[in-house]
Amino acid sequence: MVGISVAAYLQEQGKKVAVFEAKSIGQGVTGHSTAKLSSLHKDSYTDVVKNFGDDGAKTYAEVNEAGIDTVERYVQKYKINCEFKRISNFTFTTRDDYVDKLTKEFESTQKAGMKTTFYNTGDVSSQIGLPFPVKAAIGIENQAQFNSYAYISELAKAFVNNGGVIYEDTRISNVHESFDSNSQHTLDVDHYNANANNKTNPLQVTAKHVVLATHLPIADRSGHFTFTKPMMSYVMAFSVHDQSKLPPHMYLNQEENPSLSIRYANKSLDDPNSEKLLVISSGGHLTGAPPKGGNQSGYQETFDNTVQHFGENFIKGVEYKWSAMDYIPADGVPYIGYINRVSNIFTATGFNKWGLSWSAATGKILHDLMSNKEGTEWTKLVDARRWDLKGSIAELTKIVGTVQNI
Ligand SMILES: Cc1cc2nc3c(=O)[nH]c(=O)nc-3n(C[C@H](O)[C@H](O)[C@H](O)COP(=O)(O)OP(=O)(O)OC[C@H]3O[C@@H](n4cnc5c(N)ncnc54)[C@H](O)[C@@H]3O)c2cc1C
């Protein structure tokens, strides 16, 4: 999502752009997400207000709303068939002991200037459209769901039709950094020749600006691995007995154990009237550590959580399942911008499993930096060179603790 979104945006601004993709477009996390576009991100605003103040939280919301608008703009501009649909998004809790935390998150979203609504009286479940008991919820209208794989594949085609170049099966294996802002960086490029089942000799390409849209930047001279942690999540798409009972919006619970992300999706991209599926993500854990249920697999945990909330008679069968991981930032905000203080190489990472709206806005952030417009509210908030020593040590300590217990 980052690579193609940034490429398409820079192309619109008149830059000559080439994309090198180690596998194929959309086959990374982007094609394995739950494809919700929202500025309401679980309990993020509590942390963002704490670490970046009310103004930082306002910027956080503004960037993500702009990201959603950017996706909508490209969907319209290139007539992309990706089931883009504006609907509401809710963060909810089913537990009394989480209501205070959710109230605090609601207050933080208000400080961020968001048009959120708090639901904590009466029958909250039916007010927000969920079929199980809910204690409280935060809601925001005019968010969106889509098919992220279809979107990014079609945006990539539009980028190529407009003169852009994409090399798939082509891995960047090294970046030789230039420290003179006027000269070019050199990249070692390995093209994997699937027919010959081997790699061709490495080639070299040069570029004035390089965006490492590879999660943690390859050639990570910036130490981002010390203040992000990789988290695995599992997703399952279920057919259901009664489609009229499918929840009509997007949902994510506040609690971690079990976490529960909910949306619906069409079974067929080409037929808007096709069967609707219930898409659930749950069972997340630190990458490399076992799923929370001990030896139980993440999929089993996701299945069990779905049955526990929707009831045994709701689900007809499992249609699809997939898993992927994303990086969690130490202080609640992604790292988007220069990887270090000495050269114009860029990264965008640490999306906290909310990278789709962030990615869509990343083109503007990086274009501003490439145009020497440093110091905007957007670039300052996400500055990838910020160092959170306290947060990094806390995160690393937790990770080392988890790894030792495996
Ligand atoms: C289960 C799950 C559900 C999610 N759901 C949502 C959601 O509903 N909404 C939301 O906003 N976010 C969601 N996210 C997060 C979101 O999907 C990610 O933040 C986002 O897709 C990251 O995009 P990306 O471009 O950084 O990564 P990717 O899509 O993984 O792209 C990175 C690309 O870099 C390529 N690459 C790596 N190394 C090299 C190299 N050396 N040379 C060339 N190419 C290379 C890879 O092949 C890959 O294609 C979810 C994440 C997970 C795990």
The ligand as an SDF file (V2000), in Angstrom:
LIG
                    3D

 53 58  0  0  0  0  0  0  0  0999 V2000
   -4.2950   -9.0800    9.8250 C   0  0  0  0  0  0  0  0  0  0  0  0
   -4.1210   -7.6090    9.5660 C   0  0  0  0  0  0  0  0  0  0  0  0
   -5.2440   -6.8310    9.3330 C   0  0  0  0  0  0  0  0  0  0  0  0
   -5.0950   -5.4670    9.0610 C   0  0  0  0  0  0  0  0  0  0  0  0
   -6.2120   -4.7290    8.8270 N   0  0  0  0  0  0  0  0  0  0  0  0
   -6.0940   -3.4030    8.5880 C   0  0  0  0  0  0  0  0  0  0  0  0
   -7.2400   -2.6100    8.3730 C   0  0  0  0  0  0  0  0  0  0  0  0
   -8.3720   -3.0850    8.3950 O   0  0  0  0  0  0  0  0  0  0  0  0
   -7.0680   -1.2740    8.1460 N   0  0  0  0  0  0  0  0  0  0  0  0
   -5.8290   -0.7110    8.1340 C   0  0  0  0  0  0  0  0  0  0  0  0
   -5.7280    0.5130    7.9350 O   0  0  0  0  0  0  0  0  0  0  0  0
   -4.7120   -1.4510    8.3100 N   0  0  0  0  0  0  0  0  0  0  0  0
   -4.8220   -2.7800    8.5360 C   0  0  0  0  0  0  0  0  0  0  0  0
   -3.7070   -3.5280    8.7460 N   0  0  0  0  0  0  0  0  0  0  0  0
   -2.3940   -2.9050    8.5900 C   0  0  0  0  0  0  0  0  0  0  0  0
   -2.0770   -2.6710    7.1160 C   0  0  0  0  0  0  0  0  0  0  0  0
   -2.4910   -3.7900    6.3530 O   0  0  0  0  0  0  0  0  0  0  0  0
   -0.5890   -2.4270    6.9510 C   0  0  0  0  0  0  0  0  0  0  0  0
   -0.1720   -1.4090    7.8410 O   0  0  0  0  0  0  0  0  0  0  0  0
   -0.2500   -1.9840    5.5270 C   0  0  0  0  0  0  0  0  0  0  0  0
   -0.8210   -2.8830    4.5990 O   0  0  0  0  0  0  0  0  0  0  0  0
    1.2480   -1.9150    5.3650 C   0  0  0  0  0  0  0  0  0  0  0  0
    1.5120   -1.6240    4.0070 O   0  0  0  0  0  0  0  0  0  0  0  0
    2.9970   -1.7440    3.4810 P   0  0  0  0  0  0  0  0  0  0  0  0
    3.0100   -1.2490    2.0970 O   0  0  0  0  0  0  0  0  0  0  0  0
    3.9140   -1.1090    4.4920 O   0  0  0  0  0  0  0  0  0  0  0  0
    3.3160   -3.3080    3.5770 O   0  0  0  0  0  0  0  0  0  0  0  0
    3.1260   -4.4840    2.4860 P   0  0  0  0  0  0  0  0  0  0  0  0
    1.7750   -4.4650    1.9120 O   0  0  0  0  0  0  0  0  0  0  0  0
    3.5460   -5.7490    3.1880 O   0  0  0  0  0  0  0  0  0  0  0  0
    4.1540   -4.1200    1.3640 O   0  0  0  0  0  0  0  0  0  0  0  0
    5.5560   -4.2110    1.5780 C   0  0  0  0  0  0  0  0  0  0  0  0
    6.1380   -4.7350    0.2680 C   0  0  0  0  0  0  0  0  0  0  0  0
    7.5500   -4.6160    0.3090 O   0  0  0  0  0  0  0  0  0  0  0  0
    8.0730   -5.7080   -0.4400 C   0  0  0  0  0  0  0  0  0  0  0  0
    9.4800   -5.8560   -0.0620 N   0  0  0  0  0  0  0  0  0  0  0  0
    9.9930   -6.2170    1.1400 C   0  0  0  0  0  0  0  0  0  0  0  0
   11.3430   -6.2100    1.0870 N   0  0  0  0  0  0  0  0  0  0  0  0
   11.6910   -5.8350   -0.1680 C   0  0  0  0  0  0  0  0  0  0  0  0
   12.9450   -5.6480   -0.8360 C   0  0  0  0  0  0  0  0  0  0  0  0
   14.1110   -5.8410   -0.2220 N   0  0  0  0  0  0  0  0  0  0  0  0
   12.9350   -5.2540   -2.1360 N   0  0  0  0  0  0  0  0  0  0  0  0
   11.7390   -5.0510   -2.8100 C   0  0  0  0  0  0  0  0  0  0  0  0
   10.5260   -5.2290   -2.2110 N   0  0  0  0  0  0  0  0  0  0  0  0
   10.5150   -5.6130   -0.9150 C   0  0  0  0  0  0  0  0  0  0  0  0
    7.2030   -6.8810    0.0040 C   0  0  0  0  0  0  0  0  0  0  0  0
    7.2630   -7.9530   -0.9250 O   0  0  0  0  0  0  0  0  0  0  0  0
    5.8310   -6.2320    0.0750 C   0  0  0  0  0  0  0  0  0  0  0  0
    5.0860   -6.4030   -1.1180 O   0  0  0  0  0  0  0  0  0  0  0  0
   -3.8120   -4.8840    9.0430 C   0  0  0  0  0  0  0  0  0  0  0  0
   -2.6860   -5.6630    9.3030 C   0  0  0  0  0  0  0  0  0  0  0  0
   -2.8250   -7.0100    9.5690 C   0  0  0  0  0  0  0  0  0  0  0  0
   -1.6150   -7.8250    9.8550 C   0  0  0  0  0  0  0  0  0  0  0  0
  1  2  1  0
  2  3  1  0
  2 52  2  0
  3  4  2  0
  4  5  1  0
  4 50  1  0
  5  6  2  0
  6  7  1  0
  6 13  1  0
  7  8  2  0
  7  9  1  0
  9 10  1  0
 10 11  2  0
 10 12  1  0
 12 13  2  0
 13 14  1  0
 14 15  1  0
 14 50  1  0
 15 16  1  0
 16 17  1  0
 16 18  1  0
 18 19  1  0
 18 20  1  0
 20 21  1  0
 20 22  1  0
 22 23  1  0
 23 24  1  0
 24 25  2  0
 24 26  1  0
 24 27  1  0
 27 28  1  0
 28 29  2  0
 28 30  1  0
 28 31  1  0
 31 32  1  0
 32 33  1  0
 33 34  1  0
 33 48  1  0
 34 35  1  0
 35 36  1  0
 35 46  1  0
 36 37  1  0
 36 45  1  0
 37 38  2  0
 38 39  1  0
 39 40  1  0
 39 45  2  0
 40 41  1  0
 40 42  2  0
 42 43  1  0
 43 44  2  0
 44 45  1  0
 46 47  1  0
 46 48  1  0
 48 49  1  0
 50 51  2  0
 51 52  1  0
 52 53  1  0
M  END
$$$$
